[in-house]
Amino acid sequence: MRLTAAGNQRAFYYEHPKQVMRGAGVIHGTLLFNGSNINGRYSGTARVFSKYCPGTPLEYHVEGPVDRDQTRVTLRGNREVMERCQPTGRSITDTLVFTYSHQC
């Protein structure tokens, strides 16, 4: 993952997607999260990808804090559960954790 920052705007992009993610249409540079950082809290839109719906990720709202040491962002949000690109009427809470690595 790669974090970009411009003012309060924040975005996470895939750098080296795993094979399972590539099968869902994710390539180098694909956007995962787009939002803002206001007073140490990220808020914005995350995307979930599926091999059954390549090229049409499901977008949903997430938010969460930046840790005090500025090395981890934890985002949570509710999204609809899909089955082969069809809504099921159920929802699930996703947690996304981004940890800073010096090995860039």
C-alpha positions as a LaTeX table, in Angstrom:
\begin{tabular}{lrrr}
\hline
Residue & $x$ (\AA) & $y$ (\AA) & $z$ (\AA) \\
\hline
Met1 & 0.00 & 0.00 & 0.00 \\
Arg2 & 1.01 & 3.58 & $-0.60$ \\
Leu3 & $-0.38$ & 6.58 & 1.27 \\
Thr4 & $-0.64$ & 9.93 & $-0.49$ \\
Ala5 & $-1.35$ & 13.16 & 1.36 \\
Ala6 & $-2.23$ & 16.63 & 0.07 \\
Gly7 & $-3.38$ & 19.03 & 2.76 \\
Asn8 & $-6.08$ & 17.14 & 4.68 \\
Gln9 & $-6.78$ & 14.75 & 1.79 \\
Arg10 & $-5.58$ & 11.14 & 2.16 \\
Ala11 & $-5.59$ & 8.16 & $-0.20$ \\
Phe12 & $-4.30$ & 4.59 & 0.00 \\
Tyr13 & $-3.33$ & 2.83 & $-3.24$ \\
Tyr14 & $-2.27$ & $-0.74$ & $-3.94$ \\
Glu15 & 1.45 & $-1.02$ & $-4.70$ \\
His16 & 2.02 & $-4.77$ & $-5.05$ \\
Pro17 & $-1.39$ & $-6.49$ & $-5.00$ \\
Lys18 & $-1.43$ & $-10.19$ & $-4.17$ \\
Gln19 & $-2.55$ & $-12.68$ & $-6.80$ \\
Val20 & $-6.01$ & $-13.05$ & $-5.26$ \\
Met21 & $-6.49$ & $-9.29$ & $-5.51$ \\
Arg22 & $-5.25$ & $-9.20$ & $-9.10$ \\
Gly23 & $-7.94$ & $-11.78$ & $-9.87$ \\
Ala24 & $-10.47$ & $-9.23$ & $-8.61$ \\
Gly25 & $-9.16$ & $-6.59$ & $-11.01$ \\
Val26 & $-6.74$ & $-4.82$ & $-8.66$ \\
Ile27 & $-3.50$ & $-3.59$ & $-10.26$ \\
His28 & $-0.62$ & $-1.38$ & $-9.16$ \\
Gly29 & $-2.09$ & 2.05 & $-8.41$ \\
Thr30 & $-5.68$ & 0.94 & $-7.75$ \\
Leu31 & $-7.40$ & 3.18 & $-5.19$ \\
Leu32 & $-8.49$ & 1.48 & $-1.94$ \\
Phe33 & $-9.36$ & 4.49 & 0.25 \\
Asn34 & $-10.00$ & 8.15 & $-0.44$ \\
Gly35 & $-10.87$ & 10.64 & 2.27 \\
Ser36 & $-9.56$ & 13.19 & 4.72 \\
Asn37 & $-7.64$ & 13.47 & 7.97 \\
Ile38 & $-9.28$ & 15.89 & 10.39 \\
Asn39 & $-7.69$ & 16.17 & 13.82 \\
Gly40 & $-6.16$ & 12.69 & 13.68 \\
Arg41 & $-9.28$ & 10.91 & 12.35 \\
Tyr42 & $-9.59$ & 9.58 & 8.84 \\
Ser43 & $-13.00$ & 9.61 & 7.20 \\
Gly44 & $-13.88$ & 8.66 & 3.65 \\
Thr45 & $-14.71$ & 5.95 & 1.15 \\
Ala46 & $-13.16$ & 2.48 & 1.01 \\
Arg47 & $-13.58$ & $-0.03$ & $-1.78$ \\
Val48 & $-13.96$ & $-3.82$ & $-1.60$ \\
Phe49 & $-13.09$ & $-5.93$ & $-4.63$ \\
Ser50 & $-14.44$ & $-9.30$ & $-5.77$ \\
Lys51 & $-13.33$ & $-11.77$ & $-8.41$ \\
Tyr52 & $-17.01$ & $-12.10$ & $-9.34$ \\
Cys53 & $-17.30$ & $-8.37$ & $-10.10$ \\
Pro54 & $-13.89$ & $-7.29$ & $-11.44$ \\
Gly55 & $-13.85$ & $-3.61$ & $-12.28$ \\
Thr56 & $-16.90$ & $-2.78$ & $-10.15$ \\
Pro57 & $-15.78$ & $-2.46$ & $-6.51$ \\
Leu58 & $-18.34$ & $-1.86$ & $-3.79$ \\
Glu59 & $-17.77$ & 1.52 & $-2.10$ \\
Tyr60 & $-18.67$ & 2.20 & 1.53 \\
His61 & $-18.00$ & 4.76 & 4.26 \\
Val62 & $-15.20$ & 4.14 & 6.78 \\
Glu63 & $-13.63$ & 6.18 & 9.54 \\
Gly64 & $-11.18$ & 5.81 & 12.37 \\
Pro65 & $-8.20$ & 7.17 & 14.26 \\
Val66 & $-4.53$ & 7.60 & 13.55 \\
Asp67 & $-2.49$ & 6.13 & 16.43 \\
Arg68 & $-0.58$ & 8.56 & 18.65 \\
Asp69 & 2.76 & 7.56 & 17.16 \\
Gln70 & 1.40 & 8.27 & 13.64 \\
Thr71 & 2.32 & 4.78 & 12.36 \\
Arg72 & $-1.09$ & 3.10 & 12.19 \\
Val73 & $-4.52$ & 4.02 & 10.85 \\
Thr74 & $-7.51$ & 1.83 & 11.77 \\
Leu75 & $-10.66$ & 2.33 & 9.70 \\
Arg76 & $-14.04$ & 0.71 & 10.29 \\
Gly77 & $-17.25$ & 0.75 & 8.32 \\
Asn78 & $-20.37$ & $-1.23$ & 7.55 \\
Arg79 & $-20.94$ & $-2.53$ & 4.05 \\
Glu80 & $-23.46$ & $-4.70$ & 2.31 \\
Val81 & $-22.60$ & $-8.38$ & 1.84 \\
Met82 & $-22.64$ & $-9.29$ & $-1.84$ \\
Glu83 & $-22.90$ & $-12.74$ & $-3.38$ \\
Arg84 & $-21.70$ & $-12.99$ & $-6.98$ \\
Cys85 & $-22.32$ & $-9.24$ & $-7.47$ \\
Gln86 & $-25.83$ & $-9.39$ & $-5.98$ \\
Pro87 & $-26.83$ & $-7.77$ & $-2.66$ \\
Thr88 & $-27.87$ & $-10.23$ & 0.04 \\
Gly89 & $-29.65$ & $-7.79$ & 2.37 \\
Arg90 & $-27.06$ & $-8.46$ & 5.08 \\
Ser91 & $-24.30$ & $-6.17$ & 6.27 \\
Ile92 & $-20.88$ & $-6.70$ & 7.79 \\
Thr93 & $-18.42$ & $-4.44$ & 9.62 \\
Asp94 & $-15.03$ & $-4.24$ & 7.94 \\
Thr95 & $-11.85$ & $-3.18$ & 9.72 \\
Leu96 & $-8.92$ & $-1.91$ & 7.66 \\
Val97 & $-5.55$ & $-1.50$ & 9.41 \\
Phe98 & $-2.70$ & 0.37 & 7.71 \\
Thr99 & 0.69 & 0.21 & 9.44 \\
Tyr100 & 3.58 & 2.40 & 8.32 \\
Ser101 & 6.64 & 0.50 & 7.11 \\
His102 & 10.05 & 2.05 & 6.53 \\
Gln103 & 10.70 & $-0.53$ & 3.80 \\
Cys104 & 9.30 & 1.48 & 0.90 \\
\hline
\end{tabular}
